[in-house]
């Protein structure tokens, strides 16, 4: 029996490990509540990039996009947090 790295099982395992790594990094960047917006924006843009090119390194791409989209994601998260607070206090 020969070991074939291109077998469907090993390709699936490679993809699974890449997504597990991406989810772990995402959860780590969510620990401070302030970074929820940038983390979600980076995750969404990383997933759209993966949809176009399957061979990207997900964790590295996520961290790059997290740094690049930090200000816009933070501004969006602050706006959502203010609106959610206003709705909760209005109830």
trRosetta pair geometry for C-beta under 8 A, 3 or more apart (Angstrom, degrees):
i j d omega theta_ij theta_ji phi_ij phi_ji
4 7 4.4 100 93 -41 104 100
4 10 7.3 -166 102 13 63 137
5 10 5.4 -121 -160 121 45 157
6 10 7.1 -44 -45 70 5 119
6 11 6.8 31 -159 -54 45 108
7 10 5.0 81 60 13 85 101
7 11 7.1 -154 90 -6 41 88
8 11 5.7 -57 -144 38 33 112
8 12 6.2 37 157 -21 67 106
9 12 5.7 -58 -153 36 29 112
9 13 6.4 27 152 -18 65 107
10 13 5.4 -48 -142 37 37 113
10 14 6.3 44 154 -23 65 101
11 14 5.7 -50 -150 33 32 114
11 15 6.5 29 153 -15 64 105
12 15 5.8 -58 -150 39 31 109
12 16 6.1 33 152 -21 66 109
13 16 5.5 -52 -143 37 32 115
13 17 6.3 31 158 -17 65 105
14 17 6.0 -56 -148 37 27 107
14 18 6.5 28 154 -19 62 107
15 18 5.7 -54 -148 35 32 112
15 19 6.4 24 156 -13 65 107
16 19 6.0 -61 -150 40 29 105
16 20 6.3 31 153 -20 66 107
17 20 5.5 -50 -141 36 34 113
17 21 6.3 37 157 -19 64 104
18 21 5.8 -55 -152 36 29 112
18 22 6.4 32 150 -20 63 106
18 57 7.6 -134 -138 -149 116 48
18 58 4.8 112 169 13 100 127
18 59 7.5 -134 -158 -21 70 88
19 22 5.3 -48 -144 36 37 115
19 23 6.3 37 156 -18 66 103
19 58 6.8 17 -84 69 45 176
20 23 5.8 -54 -148 38 30 109
20 24 6.4 32 153 -20 64 106
21 24 5.7 -54 -147 35 31 111
21 25 6.4 27 157 -14 65 105
21 58 6.7 130 83 79 103 112
21 59 4.9 -61 136 -59 115 124
22 25 6.0 -57 -149 39 30 107
22 26 6.2 33 151 -22 64 109
22 43 7.7 118 166 -128 106 88
22 46 7.0 -178 -148 128 128 146
22 58 4.3 -56 -71 138 122 127
22 59 5.8 -138 -84 -74 62 66
22 62 5.8 145 -139 -38 88 149
23 26 5.4 -52 -145 36 33 116
23 27 6.3 33 156 -18 66 104
24 27 5.8 -53 -147 36 30 109
24 28 6.4 31 153 -19 64 105
25 28 5.6 -53 -148 36 33 113
25 29 6.4 26 156 -13 66 106
25 59 5.3 132 -21 -136 153 92
25 62 5.8 123 101 97 137 143
25 63 6.9 -81 179 -61 144 92
26 29 6.0 -61 -149 41 28 104
26 30 6.5 29 151 -23 63 109
26 39 5.9 117 -155 -179 71 110
26 43 5.4 52 -116 -86 127 124
26 62 7.0 -86 -67 -170 83 148
27 30 5.5 -55 -148 33 34 115
27 31 7.5 61 151 -49 60 80
28 31 6.1 -22 -167 -17 39 113
29 35 5.5 -105 167 127 81 136
29 38 7.6 -100 161 97 124 96
29 39 4.4 162 112 -103 114 118
29 42 7.7 -26 110 55 163 141
29 66 6.3 -95 -136 -138 160 148
30 33 7.9 25 176 -102 65 40
30 35 6.7 -141 -109 90 31 94
30 36 6.0 54 -137 -101 83 68
30 39 5.2 -146 -73 93 74 173
31 35 8.0 18 54 50 55 119
32 35 5.2 69 78 7 95 104
33 36 6.0 -11 -169 -28 53 111
34 74 7.1 13 164 -130 87 100
34 77 7.5 120 -175 110 45 143
35 38 5.2 -56 -159 50 75 107
35 39 5.3 78 140 -29 90 105
35 70 7.9 -39 -131 -139 93 90
35 73 7.9 38 -161 117 59 123
35 74 7.5 -40 -112 -90 51 90
35 77 8.0 155 -160 5 13 173
36 39 5.9 -63 -145 39 25 111
36 40 6.3 22 160 -16 64 109
36 77 5.4 140 74 -134 86 136
37 40 6.1 -59 -146 37 26 106
37 41 6.3 23 159 -16 64 109
37 73 4.1 160 130 163 86 77
37 74 5.5 150 75 -91 128 25
37 75 7.6 -158 138 49 156 36
37 76 5.0 163 -158 77 129 88
37 77 2.4 -122 -38 -42 128 114
37 78 7.4 -60 -18 -13 156 58
37 80 7.1 160 -88 28 112 124
38 41 5.6 -56 -143 40 32 111
38 42 6.1 30 159 -18 67 108
38 66 5.9 83 151 -156 104 73
38 69 6.0 157 -144 106 80 83
38 70 4.6 16 -124 -126 145 53
38 72 7.9 114 -101 69 79 61
38 73 3.3 134 -87 89 51 139
38 74 5.6 0 -43 -49 106 74
38 77 7.2 -67 -16 -16 62 134
39 42 5.9 -56 -146 39 28 109
39 43 6.2 29 155 -20 64 108
39 66 6.6 13 -102 -122 52 110
39 73 7.3 148 10 163 37 149
40 43 5.6 -54 -144 37 31 112
40 44 6.3 30 158 -18 66 106
40 73 6.9 162 57 -151 76 118
40 77 7.9 135 30 -80 117 108
41 44 6.0 -55 -147 37 28 109
41 45 6.3 19 159 -11 64 109
41 65 7.7 -147 119 150 79 104
41 69 4.7 -139 119 138 126 138
41 72 6.7 167 -163 97 169 97
41 73 3.8 -133 15 -94 139 115
41 76 7.0 115 -61 45 127 142
42 45 6.0 -59 -143 42 29 104
42 46 6.1 32 156 -22 65 109
42 62 5.5 89 149 -164 111 69
42 63 7.9 56 -178 -84 144 14
42 65 4.2 145 -140 107 84 100
42 66 3.9 3 -92 -77 164 67
42 69 5.6 178 -71 55 77 124
42 73 7.0 -37 -25 -61 81 159
43 46 5.7 -56 -146 37 28 111
43 47 6.4 27 156 -19 64 106
43 62 6.7 22 -92 -133 55 110
44 47 5.8 -56 -149 35 30 109
44 48 6.5 28 153 -16 64 104
45 48 5.6 -50 -146 37 36 112
45 49 6.3 39 152 -19 65 104
45 65 5.0 -169 85 -163 123 147
45 69 6.7 146 8 -32 150 157
46 49 5.6 -54 -148 38 33 112
46 50 6.3 35 151 -20 65 104
46 58 6.3 87 172 -156 124 75
46 61 5.1 131 -129 115 99 107
46 62 4.6 -4 -80 -86 157 75
46 65 5.6 -156 -59 31 88 151
47 50 5.5 -49 -145 36 34 113
47 51 6.5 43 151 -26 63 100
48 51 5.5 -46 -150 28 35 117
48 52 6.9 29 152 -13 62 102
49 52 5.9 -57 -154 38 35 107
49 53 6.5 -30 167 40 71 95
49 56 5.9 -11 134 18 107 168
49 61 6.0 -149 91 177 147 143
49 65 7.8 -157 -7 -59 143 143
50 53 7.0 -84 -132 71 27 58
50 54 6.5 54 -174 -114 71 43
50 56 6.0 -120 -95 48 66 116
50 58 6.4 16 -82 -100 128 98
50 61 7.8 155 -58 83 87 157
53 56 5.2 84 100 -33 106 102
56 61 5.1 36 155 -47 123 147
57 60 4.3 28 105 30 117 115
57 61 6.0 153 81 -19 62 92
58 61 5.8 -62 -143 41 25 110
58 62 6.1 29 159 -24 65 108
59 62 5.7 -53 -147 34 29 113
59 63 6.5 25 157 -15 63 105
60 63 6.0 -55 -148 37 31 107
60 64 6.4 32 153 -19 64 107
61 64 5.7 -55 -148 37 31 113
61 65 6.2 23 157 -12 66 109
62 65 6.0 -62 -146 43 27 105
62 66 6.1 34 153 -27 65 107
63 66 5.4 -47 -142 31 32 117
63 67 6.7 30 158 -15 62 102
64 67 6.2 -59 -157 36 29 106
64 68 6.3 19 152 -13 65 114
65 68 5.5 -58 -139 43 35 110
65 69 5.6 4 170 5 72 116
66 69 6.7 -69 -131 51 18 88
66 70 6.5 50 159 -70 58 87
67 70 6.0 -24 -153 -28 27 116
69 72 5.4 -63 -164 52 73 108
69 73 5.1 72 137 -25 93 111
70 73 6.0 -66 -144 43 22 107
70 74 6.0 22 161 -21 64 112
71 74 5.8 -56 -145 36 27 111
71 75 6.4 27 157 -18 63 106
72 75 5.8 -54 -149 35 31 111
72 76 6.4 29 154 -16 64 106
73 76 5.7 -55 -147 38 32 110
73 77 6.2 31 155 -19 66 107
74 77 5.7 -54 -145 37 30 111
74 78 6.4 33 155 -21 65 104
75 78 5.9 -52 -147 33 30 111
75 79 6.6 30 154 -18 62 106
76 79 5.7 -56 -152 36 32 112
76 80 6.4 29 153 -16 66 106
77 80 5.7 -54 -146 39 34 110
77 81 6.1 35 155 -21 67 107
78 81 5.7 -54 -144 38 30 112
78 82 6.3 32 155 -21 64 105
79 82 5.9 -54 -148 34 29 110
79 83 6.5 25 155 -14 63 107
80 83 5.8 -57 -147 40 31 109
80 84 6.1 30 156 -18 67 109
81 84 5.8 -54 -142 39 29 110
81 85 6.2 32 156 -20 64 107
82 85 5.8 -54 -147 37 28 111
82 86 6.4 29 154 -19 63 106
83 86 5.7 -53 -146 36 32 111
83 87 6.4 30 155 -18 65 105
84 87 5.8 -54 -148 37 32 110
84 88 6.3 30 155 -18 65 107
85 88 5.8 -55 -144 38 30 110
85 89 6.2 21 160 -10 66 108
86 89 6.1 -58 -142 43 27 103
86 90 6.0 33 155 -25 62 111
87 90 5.5 -57 -146 35 29 116
87 91 6.8 32 155 -25 63 99
88 91 6.0 -50 -154 24 32 109
